[in-house]
């Protein structure tokens, strides 16, 4: 007796988080997980849901989310309902804003300058899944250590902080020189000298000052545009430095709007920016922000 055909909701395959496997009778389900954060209960829930629907293994992706491989498409409706109820809904993969990644930032990291997780959650809430001519990845690193390789994303945000020194108070002890990874600080004739062109504005020299003489500017957000991983990696270009999360959201909003209206499909964003005058592109976005 022949087995009856599986009932498959084909409409689900138009959603970016469902990816057809090498065996076309099965698919991969990618989850939405901004900054890779989930509660222990959600993690446990994903495991229980996977077992309940016959998924034998889970995959942790490089973009801070979870994939369920080798899923029977006839089980997608129930699986997706269970995942949504667990607070770990279907993610994105196609020409859209995909999972927003971030390091732990000031919530947990001693090097953190900005709240990268909180910012990722705000960006996800406003932009995740927005359909575009090209795929857009957004990543955030709380400091220039770049743990999230944010500059290798279409939109990258890096936390920065500039050191402020009072030469009249500095004792010239040289403690800060040992914490500067760029060797941008030297003590010359008892005075601390900083080579500004070497400074990465990471703020690492601020906290170690034993006399608390070195202060820092308010944290800022450095935005880069046009980075890419993949087959031909490209570092994003410095676009603008802004002073608040709200400013970051405003800039991203205008960049996404430009991509939606001006970008072409079938060509990666970095390649399209290579064909433009980047300074003119920057001016057009800044004009929209200020207008």
C-alpha positions as MATLAB code, in Angstrom:
seq = 'XXXXXXXXXXXXXXXXXXXXXXXXXXXXXXXXXXXXXXXXXXXXXXXXXXXXXXXXXXXXXXXXXXXXXXXXXXXXXXXXXXXXXXXXXXXXXXXXXXXXXXXXXXXXXXXXXXXXXXXXXXXXXXXXXXXXXXXXXXXXXXXXXXXXXXXXXXXXXXXXXXXXXXXXXXXXXXXXXXXXXXXXXXXXXXXXXXXXXXXXXXXXXXXXXXXXXXXXXXXXXXXXXXXXXXXXXXXXXXXXXXXXXXXXXXXXXXXXXXXXXXXXXXXXXXXXXXXXXXXXXXXXXXXXXXX';
ca = [
       0.000    0.000    0.000;
       1.458    3.393   -1.018;
       1.948    6.054    1.661;
      -0.401    9.059    1.326;
       1.375   12.306    0.338;
       2.393   14.630    3.161;
       0.250   17.724    3.602;
       2.669   20.655    3.345;
       1.770   24.315    3.681;
       3.825   25.710    0.782;
       3.125   29.296    1.843;
       5.501   28.816    4.767;
       8.420   28.521    2.340;
       8.003   32.171    1.391;
       9.190   33.073    4.896;
      12.914   33.632    5.086;
      13.642   31.555    8.168;
      12.786   28.291    6.399;
      15.590   26.973    4.196;
      15.332   23.959    1.897;
      18.002   21.338    2.631;
      20.220   19.455    0.186;
      17.525   16.791    0.485;
      14.541   18.832   -0.768;
      12.141   16.702    1.244;
      13.428   18.391    4.426;
      14.146   21.926    5.566;
      16.080   23.945    8.143;
      14.226   26.255   10.527;
      16.197   29.305   11.651;
      15.079   31.203   14.762;
      14.867   34.901   15.574;
      17.109   35.636   18.550;
      18.345   39.273   18.789;
      21.848   39.473   20.305;
      21.709   35.701   20.773;
      19.937   36.166   24.094;
      17.423   33.735   25.559;
      16.395   32.603   28.998;
      17.227   29.144   30.389;
      13.505   28.346   30.105;
      13.506   29.290   26.407;
      16.610   27.198   25.769;
      14.991   24.239   27.508;
      11.807   24.902   25.544;
      13.621   24.765   22.203;
      15.048   21.364   23.130;
      11.670   20.010   24.194;
       9.961   21.372   21.068;
      12.656   19.866   18.843;
      12.245   16.451   20.444;
       8.465   16.655   20.214;
       8.654   17.304   16.471;
      11.297   14.695   15.706;
      14.295   17.026   15.353;
      17.402   15.124   16.491;
      20.055   17.883   16.530;
      20.312   21.669   16.896;
      22.798   23.985   15.208;
      24.242   27.155   16.785;
      24.946   29.595   13.959;
      27.688   32.209   13.609;
      24.990   34.889   13.730;
      23.883   34.121   17.282;
      20.805   32.092   16.580;
      19.667   28.466   16.553;
      18.737   26.312   13.581;
      16.636   23.155   13.620;
      17.882   20.992   10.741;
      16.172   18.118    8.930;
      12.630   19.218    9.709;
       9.719   17.434    8.063;
       7.856   20.275    6.254;
       4.498   18.673    7.059;
       5.201   19.463   10.730;
       6.055   23.139   10.192;
       2.721   24.629   11.236;
       2.730   23.050   14.679;
       6.475   23.516   15.114;
       6.331   27.240   14.345;
       3.357   27.738   16.665;
       5.252   26.047   19.513;
       8.412   28.081   18.846;
       6.473   31.350   18.806;
       4.792   30.452   22.095;
       8.264   29.774   23.509;
       9.400   33.323   22.642;
      11.843   32.005   20.029;
       9.954   32.577   16.753;
      10.942   32.024   13.144;
      13.924   34.060   11.972;
      15.014   35.469    8.610;
      17.420   34.555    5.843;
      16.553   36.170    2.527;
      16.576   39.743    1.185;
      15.565   41.319    4.475;
      17.004   42.518    7.772;
      18.160   39.303    9.433;
      19.039   38.433   13.046;
      20.716   41.384   14.800;
      23.891   40.290   16.602;
      25.687   41.883   19.560;
      28.281   41.205   22.247;
      27.306   41.302   25.938;
      28.418   44.933   26.254;
      28.186   46.965   29.435;
      25.771   44.496   30.993;
      28.560   41.980   31.594;
      31.868   42.820   29.858;
      34.570   44.824   31.651;
      35.624   46.355   28.322;
      32.109   47.407   27.339;
      31.436   51.029   26.395;
      27.809   50.825   25.200;
      24.777   48.654   26.017;
      25.023   46.572   22.859;
      22.320   44.075   23.881;
      19.760   46.796   24.625;
      20.548   48.497   21.320;
      20.244   45.210   19.426;
      16.811   44.652   20.936;
      15.660   48.122   19.832;
      17.013   47.640   16.308;
      15.406   44.203   16.074;
      12.042   45.546   17.194;
      12.030   48.265   14.529;
      13.763   46.659   11.547;
      13.838   42.850   11.791;
      12.359   41.076    8.776;
      11.882   44.242    6.706;
      11.862   43.144    3.062;
      14.592   44.773    0.977;
      16.275   44.306   -2.413;
      19.329   42.866   -0.613;
      20.055   41.037    2.629;
      21.114   43.371    5.445;
      23.049   42.158    8.462;
      23.413   44.447   11.487;
      25.990   43.764   14.207;
      27.076   45.639   17.337;
      30.318   45.533   19.324;
      30.446   47.404   22.600;
      34.075   48.448   22.041;
      36.668   48.477   19.244;
      37.755   44.928   20.160;
      35.148   44.049   17.528;
      34.098   40.711   19.034;
      31.053   40.701   16.747;
      33.075   41.504   13.603;
      30.594   44.329   13.177;
      32.641   45.993   10.453;
      32.143   42.879    8.309;
      28.403   43.532    8.182;
      26.288   45.728    5.949;
      25.663   47.931    8.994;
      28.057   47.856   11.943;
      27.955   49.773   15.241;
      31.021   50.075   17.498;
      31.125   51.680   20.934;
      33.942   54.231   21.300;
      35.215   56.498   24.064;
      37.957   59.098   23.794;
      40.387   59.629   26.687;
      40.753   63.104   28.213;
      43.982   63.938   30.041;
      44.912   66.893   32.219;
      48.646   67.396   31.650;
      48.852   69.610   34.731;
      47.685   66.813   37.012;
      49.180   63.746   35.297;
      52.145   62.337   37.257;
      53.597   60.588   34.217;
      53.595   57.225   36.053;
      53.112   55.384   32.759;
      50.420   52.962   33.969;
      48.226   53.802   30.991;
      50.988   52.857   28.550;
      50.784   49.227   29.674;
      47.059   49.051   28.858;
      47.216   50.652   25.425;
      47.187   47.823   22.881;
      47.994   50.184   20.021;
      51.167   51.577   21.659;
      49.669   55.025   21.133;
      50.820   56.315   24.564;
      54.393   57.109   25.602;
      55.986   58.881   28.542;
      58.483   61.450   27.303;
      60.442   63.526   29.849;
      57.847   62.714   32.509;
      54.907   63.716   30.326;
      52.327   61.414   28.745;
      52.193   61.840   24.970;
      49.365   60.351   22.905;
      49.638   59.677   19.168;
      46.088   60.450   18.092;
      46.449   58.666   14.747;
      47.132   55.381   16.588;
      44.396   55.706   19.229;
      41.395   53.411   18.578;
      39.244   55.242   21.144;
      38.670   52.005   23.052;
      38.863   53.621   26.510;
      41.131   50.864   27.850;
      43.555   53.428   29.304;
      40.904   55.243   31.360;
      39.976   52.867   34.182;
      43.527   51.711   35.070;
      44.726   55.245   35.918;
      45.659   54.841   39.639;
      44.990   58.513   40.360;
      41.747   58.719   38.307;
      43.203   61.632   36.379;
      42.334   60.234   32.956;
      38.685   60.776   32.181;
      36.655   59.750   29.176;
      34.238   61.495   26.868;
      30.656   60.261   26.893;
      30.346   56.971   24.990;
      29.630   57.295   21.279;
      28.461   54.976   18.526;
      30.607   54.569   15.395;
      28.560   53.395   12.423;
      30.128   51.635    9.445;
      28.358   50.813    6.194;
      29.026   48.278    3.448;
      30.872   45.478    5.201;
      30.492   41.860    4.165;
      31.672   38.409    5.200;
      31.117   35.600    2.727;
      33.263   34.683   -0.252;
      34.855   38.104   -0.627;
      35.129   39.754    2.813;
      35.033   43.532    2.916;
      35.432   45.918    5.835;
      32.674   48.489    6.118;
      33.512   52.157    5.669;
      33.276   54.683    8.471;
      29.981   56.496    8.029;
      29.284   58.645   11.083;
      29.750   58.857   14.871;
      26.630   59.609   16.927;
      25.959   60.165   20.618;
      22.848   58.142   21.508;
      20.891   54.991   20.737;
      18.145   57.182   19.326;
      20.670   58.697   16.896;
      21.746   55.191   15.852;
      18.128   54.218   15.144;
      17.643   57.401   13.092;
      20.726   56.711   10.973;
      19.787   53.063   10.390;
      16.250   54.107    9.480;
      17.540   56.411    6.728;
      20.089   53.852    5.457;
      17.390   51.163    5.316;
      15.083   53.610    3.520;
      17.818   54.330    0.960;
      18.401   50.604    0.435;
      14.665   50.027    0.002;
      14.305   52.836   -2.561;
      17.669   52.863   -4.325;
      19.465   49.507   -4.025;
      19.249   46.889   -6.763;
      18.485   43.220   -6.231;
      20.975   40.526   -7.180;
      24.035   42.547   -6.172;
      25.492   42.735   -2.666;
      25.248   46.117   -0.950;
      29.064   46.563   -0.651;
      29.404   46.036   -4.404;
      26.701   48.611   -5.080;
      28.388   51.123   -2.782;
      31.654   50.551   -4.678;
      29.906   51.864   -7.785;
      28.751   55.027   -6.007;
      30.559   58.075   -4.744;
      30.532   57.104   -1.059;
      30.891   60.710    0.061;
      27.823   61.661   -1.961;
      25.947   58.665   -0.558;
      26.902   59.796    2.944;
      25.810   63.373    2.256;
      22.416   62.204    0.990;
      21.800   60.144    4.150;
      22.981   62.914    6.479;
      20.712   65.365    4.636;
      17.733   63.054    5.244;
      18.658   62.780    8.949;
      18.984   66.533    9.395;
      15.902   67.270    7.286;
];
